[in-house]
Structure formats: structure tokens, C-alpha cells
Amino acid sequence: MLSGKRFRFTRSVVGIQLVNGTAMLAAIPANSTIEVLSGPNENGKVHDKGLVYVLWQDKTVAMFAVDVQARGVEVEAQGNNGHKPKGATA
């Protein structure tokens, strides 16, 4: 399940965002980090024709789940101020 996970992209990817009611391409540059808002359910099924919704630079963007999985590297959650949560190792 991708929901709630964060990914950093190793290369540029594209998504789709709504701007004033019009679908526009969103070019997401390499090294950008996104957070998946909705994605495959617990059975691995993806709704909306394979799209997941992600948060990038305070914008909701639709992307193909396969792009997130193939081009993204999962980023571990961190606590406040960029420090790992108490008790986390390495």
C-alpha cells in the first residue's frame, strides 16, 4: 500500500494537476519528494485507471502508481526538525 508513504524521484517525472479547472501537466524534477495521499488498497488494486494522488509542493497531483514505484525511492519518515523519531536506528 502506497498511501502515506514518501518517495524521492531519481529522475524527472510528470503528473497531472488541475489549474483553474483545466488539467495541466506538472513536471516534477529529479530529487523532488512527494507524499502519496491515496493509492492502491490493501489488496494492491489501484482505482482511477492506475492513478494515485500525491502531495508535491503543497499541490495535489495525479500520477501513475507504476511511475511512483519504478522511479521513486522510499524516504523514511522523520520526526520534527528533520531528526529521526526517538528510538530510531541508523
N, C-alpha and C positions, 0 to 999 in steps of 0.2 A: 504494500500500500504506500503510495507516494504522499498522501495528504499530510501536511505539517512538516515535511522534510525540506531541507535547504540544499541547493545544488549550486556549484560554481561551474561555469562553462569553460571548456578548454579552447573553444573557438567560437566565433560569432554564430548566432542562430537568429531565426526570425520567429515572430509571433504575430498575433492579430489583436489589435485593441480598438475599442470604439472611441472615436473623436467626434463629438457633436452629432452622434447618431450614425456616423459613417465608419465602416470597417476599414482600418488602415494597417499597413504592415508596420511592425515595430522591430527595428534592428537592434538586437541585444548583443553588445560587443563581448569579445573574449574577456575572461576574468570577471565577468559580472556574476553576481549572486542573486538567486531567486528563491522564493519560498512557495511551495506548492499549496494552494488553497483547497483545491478539490481534485480528485484523481480517481484512479482505479479503486473499486471497492475491495473488500476483504477477499473476494473470490477472484480478483485480478481482472474483472470486467471493467472496461472503460466506456463511459457514456459519451454522448455527443460526438459520435464518429471518431473516437480516439483522442479527443481533446481533453486537456487538463487546464485549469485556471491557476495562474501563478501571480505572485506579487513581485514586481520589479520596479524599483524607484518610485514607490508609492502609487503604482499604476497596476490595474488588473489586466493581464494579458493572457490570451488563449494560446496554447502551444500543443503540439502533438506529444503525447506521452512518450512515444518512442524517441523523440528528439531529446527530451529531458534525460531519459535513461541512457541513451547512447552517447550523448555529447556532454553530459554533466557528471561532475564528481561530487558525491555527497559531502556536505560540510557538517561536521558535528556541531550540535547546539552548544552555545557558550552562555555563561551567566552574565550578570551585569558588568559593564565596563570592559567587555571583551575577555574576561577571565573565565576559565573553565569552572563549572559548578564545583562546590565543595565536595571533596572526596573523589573527584575525577582523577584519573591517572594519565600520564604522558600527554 
